[in-house]
Amino acid sequence: MERLIRYGNIDSIPYYNCSWRTSEEWDLQGLKRPILGWFLVLFGGFVEILYLPILYIIFKTKLIRYACYKLIVFLTLTDMSATVCSSIISGVLYIKGSVFCSYPTFEYIAGGFAINTWCMACAINISLFANRVCSIAFHEYIDVIEGKLTYFCITISAIYGTFILFYTPIICFNSKALAWIPEPLSEIDDSKESEKYYNNDWQSWNNYLFVAIMFFLYITYCVLIKKLAHGQKSKKSRAIFIQCCIICFFNTATALIYNALSLMTPALWILYLGQLSWSLNHGCPAIIYLTMNDTIRKNFFRTFCRFKNTKIDTTNSGQVARPAASHVI
């Protein structure tokens, strides 16, 4: 985004000049994918609506006072922003069969926020899982370290996301490539200089490190939960394992497929999987919150479906909220 601010407009940015073709001519370079597009638009709209009552419940029941729920709110806001790019904007552009140069200024800004929200969501997910691991591994000291650790993680994630937004190259939508790719494909002839200008090492390292760190945290988390359950296959243990598998799959698939795009042209079904995984990665937490988090689910039915249940005591600082927090992961 810093390049757009520095040069003032897209055509002035080196290797992003689309002026040598008309908008109609650029549209012919794309490929309309209406089925995928409408699915993404409808899914994105559904997820955005679903997140609103979740935020309402977290604040209404005062769960926001617990450290893990502060991270969940921050992640939810980031996922809602990411869903706009990964589902709604992408869906509309697939329907129209656009490429970067169809709407260069709009897509440049959208591409900046797409990579920003993805990287920031990665950082917050790591923070959330680290918070859960620490709450189990260092249970005796968690009241001392959890609050400070949470605010530290939120601050670092926000700074990291801001850096990615302003100081790293953006990604460009291309309906024919079935992805957001580093290259705008706006040049008449490719060159090594242009490839270097488009390359975003931060995104690649973010994806590799994210997969490695999350894998380590998932294994650690599951081992600690199993140890805490004394080897019993409880309902909670199964729920946590299922949630780990779901989120780990979408995170890993998205990160690895988008890294593979810089090395090769994957098969068509892999490209579809990458796009769908990216959208589901930011949307599935909303579904998990409402299906596997007892506190949020019961309050959702009580508030919006007139479902009466026994009142959940959220006044106890650690006995209720922390076990419930483990369900959101």
Secondary structure as the mmCIF struct_conf table of DSSP 4:
data_model
#
loop_
_struct_conf.conf_type_id
_struct_conf.id
_struct_conf.beg_label_comp_id
_struct_conf.beg_label_asym_id
_struct_conf.beg_label_seq_id
_struct_conf.end_label_comp_id
_struct_conf.end_label_asym_id
_struct_conf.end_label_seq_id
HELX_RH_AL_P HELX_RH_AL_P1 GLU A 2 TYR A 7
BEND BEND1 GLY A 8 ASN A 9
HELX_RH_3T_P HELX_RH_3T_P1 ILE A 10 SER A 12
BEND BEND2 ILE A 13 ILE A 13
TURN_TY1_P TURN_TY1_P1 PRO A 14 TYR A 15
TURN_TY1_P TURN_TY1_P2 SER A 19 TRP A 20
BEND BEND3 ARG A 21 ARG A 21
HELX_RH_AL_P HELX_RH_AL_P2 SER A 23 ASP A 27
TURN_TY1_P TURN_TY1_P3 LEU A 28 GLN A 29
BEND BEND4 GLY A 30 GLY A 30
HELX_RH_AL_P HELX_RH_AL_P3 PRO A 34 LYS A 60
TURN_TY1_P TURN_TY1_P4 THR A 61 LYS A 62
HELX_RH_3T_P HELX_RH_3T_P2 LEU A 63 ARG A 65
BEND BEND5 TYR A 66 TYR A 66
HELX_RH_AL_P HELX_RH_AL_P4 ALA A 67 THR A 83
HELX_RH_PI_P HELX_RH_PI_P1 VAL A 84 ILE A 89
HELX_RH_AL_P HELX_RH_AL_P5 SER A 90 LYS A 96
TURN_TY1_P TURN_TY1_P5 GLY A 97 GLY A 97
STRN STRN1 VAL A 99 VAL A 99
HELX_RH_3T_P HELX_RH_3T_P3 PHE A 100 SER A 102
BEND BEND6 TYR A 103 TYR A 103
HELX_RH_AL_P HELX_RH_AL_P6 PRO A 104 ALA A 137
TURN_TY1_P TURN_TY1_P6 PHE A 138 PHE A 138
HELX_RH_3T_P HELX_RH_3T_P4 HIS A 139 TYR A 141
HELX_RH_AL_P HELX_RH_AL_P7 ILE A 142 TYR A 167
BEND BEND7 THR A 168 THR A 168
STRN STRN2 CYS A 172 ASN A 174
TURN_TY1_P TURN_TY1_P7 SER A 175 LEU A 178
STRN STRN3 ALA A 179 ILE A 181
BEND BEND8 PRO A 182 PRO A 182
BEND BEND9 ILE A 188 ASP A 189
HELX_RH_AL_P HELX_RH_AL_P8 LYS A 192 TYR A 198
HELX_RH_AL_P HELX_RH_AL_P9 ASP A 201 LEU A 228
TURN_TY1_P TURN_TY1_P8 ALA A 229 GLY A 231
HELX_RH_AL_P HELX_RH_AL_P10 LYS A 235 ALA A 260
TURN_TY1_P TURN_TY1_P9 LEU A 261 LEU A 263
HELX_RH_AL_P HELX_RH_AL_P11 LEU A 268 MET A 292
HELX_RH_AL_P HELX_RH_AL_P12 ASP A 294 PHE A 304
BEND BEND10 CYS A 305 CYS A 305
HELX_LH_PP_P HELX_LH_PP_P1 THR A 310 ILE A 312
BEND BEND11 ASN A 316 ASN A 316
TURN_TY1_P TURN_TY1_P10 SER A 317 VAL A 320
HELX_RH_AL_P HELX_RH_AL_P13 ALA A 321 HIS A 327
TURN_TY1_P TURN_TY1_P11 VAL A 328 VAL A 328
#
